[in-house]
């Protein structure tokens, strides 16, 4: 690359360009909106020390890495003309925001959504930077805020004279030269990689990884959010804030007051009143991240599962003609706005969470992945749009959610599966499509053979053990060896997961962690019962339980009737003859219990 020249190359058949630009030009483009920085509306994650270090690197002439922008396509307007395309900055947002904060004096949003000014001080004699603090304020040897020096209204000579008035022993030529050098950092060049609009998201991601291996990996939701925020014509910034703010409020209801106080413009939009219910909401069953919310809003409204398609639609892409049209941009923003409003609607959200709870998932610990929740919410919203009766919606959502967990449906290639599912739901219909899945993947062989085999795992976070506990909640089962305390009570109070064959007992006879922590060896129980059992093998404590039920001393809970004990053991899928089992029977016990747990899950699923 020669001087200001531009180098073109082909990446997977597509073009990109790399051009060096002075920092002053990049800042001007950002101020004018030619470069859109979506993150400027979101919390600035760098701390003040990182901002200081960036200025220091520039002052010393060190490189600060490439910036990467992805040019919006020029869309065809209604009058037949084409719009000017903006550059969307997809990498380098924090660096450029830091420069705007420190050099231009712009306020930034902190992680707590407070607007603050980051002031970086400079010591001309020592030629070093520091974050402004009270000690610097009292020390005349420091320039307390370098942004003053870069203001077009500031005279460099006046700054030097003011500094010398406070530090008369210093040389004017020295101070002038140092400050002139500092002011000149805006002439430093930074490489801007500009990606053409027709590149696929996969290609853009690959370029990002190759150029910036230390950066946070990009995902399709990041691209979509950038496209949303960069569109001023259709209030994209407001829509993006709605997504960000809702997700923040879902986990931190107290944040409501900060929005009301610090972002009065957003508080005046239609979105803010519709999410106000979250200020008194502490349910954590479904705390969506922006990726989840974007996926549900898009998929439920557009009947597509790939966020790459959303990026294309927000850019105005006509999938048939391969052209970009303003009418598609307008329609896509309108529909996405509708999807977001449907997502945040209090009735929709609370009823959906209620349905998930009614399936036995009463605690967030029972839900490992969000994609099954996302698709279940998509299904709920679609069925609501179709006017399906509430009782059928409830059953369908419960069943789909449980099915997706049982089959690990969205554990790999999630977008491909979501896209396929939502299209099939649209074309075939819910009942027919669910029946196809059940007949093809949930036959008797699944319940009798495949599922028990899948339970051969020592992962306490296994979806099958989570489902098993949800099934117990749904059945209103009592805790292991409990007469009055339910599994639901124990889960909500974070009680113990008991090893039916105690782990110290199994360890003592040579079993490894992977063996004694099998999920088929777990049961939810009260702490006091767990402690009382200690390291005794079933052959000991189950004999004592039978004695307890025949008038003997109570040692384990309050069950004092053999029939009641049998019911409790059946609820926990424990085979007959536990009082005769020791280490020699452990493998047989695991095999029997897995099959019994699978049958309980089958009964649970059918009953949903």
MOWO-V269392 format. One record per run of one state. SS is the DSSP state (H for helix, E for strand, - for the rest). FROM is the first residue (numbers start at 1). TO is the last residue. If there is no record, write none. Layout:
# MOWO-V269392
[[SS & FROM & TO] [SS & FROM & TO]]
This chain:
# MOWO-V269392
[[- & 1 & 6] [E & 7 & 11] [- & 12 & 13] [E & 14 & 22] [H & 23 & 32] [- & 33 & 34] [E & 35 & 36] [- & 37 & 37] [H & 38 & 41] [- & 42 & 47] [H & 48 & 59] [- & 60 & 66] [E & 67 & 71] [- & 72 & 75] [E & 76 & 76] [- & 77 & 81] [E & 82 & 82] [- & 83 & 86] [E & 87 & 91] [- & 92 & 92] [H & 93 & 102] [- & 103 & 106] [E & 107 & 109] [- & 110 & 114] [E & 115 & 117] [- & 118 & 119] [E & 120 & 123] [- & 124 & 127] [E & 128 & 131] [- & 132 & 133] [H & 134 & 138] [- & 139 & 141] [E & 142 & 143] [- & 144 & 145] [H & 146 & 150] [- & 151 & 155] [H & 156 & 166] [- & 167 & 171] [H & 172 & 187] [- & 188 & 188] [E & 189 & 195] [- & 196 & 200] [H & 201 & 211] [- & 212 & 219] [H & 220 & 230] [- & 231 & 235] [H & 236 & 251] [- & 252 & 254] [H & 255 & 262] [- & 263 & 263] [H & 264 & 267] [- & 268 & 269] [H & 270 & 274] [- & 275 & 275] [H & 276 & 280] [- & 281 & 289] [H & 290 & 302] [- & 303 & 306] [H & 307 & 314] [- & 315 & 316] [E & 317 & 317] [- & 318 & 323] [E & 324 & 325] [H & 326 & 344] [- & 345 & 345] [H & 346 & 358] [- & 359 & 363] [H & 364 & 366] [- & 367 & 370] [H & 371 & 385] [- & 386 & 389] [H & 390 & 407] [- & 408 & 413] [H & 414 & 427] [- & 428 & 429] [H & 430 & 441] [- & 442 & 443] [H & 444 & 454] [- & 455 & 462] [H & 463 & 474] [- & 475 & 477] [E & 478 & 478] [- & 479 & 485] [E & 486 & 486] [H & 487 & 492] [- & 493 & 496] [E & 497 & 499] [- & 500 & 502] [H & 503 & 508] [- & 509 & 512] [H & 513 & 516] [- & 517 & 518] [H & 519 & 521] [E & 522 & 524] [- & 525 & 526] [H & 527 & 533] [- & 534 & 537] [H & 538 & 549] [- & 550 & 561] [H & 562 & 571] [- & 572 & 577] [H & 578 & 580] [- & 581 & 582] [H & 583 & 607] [- & 608 & 608]]
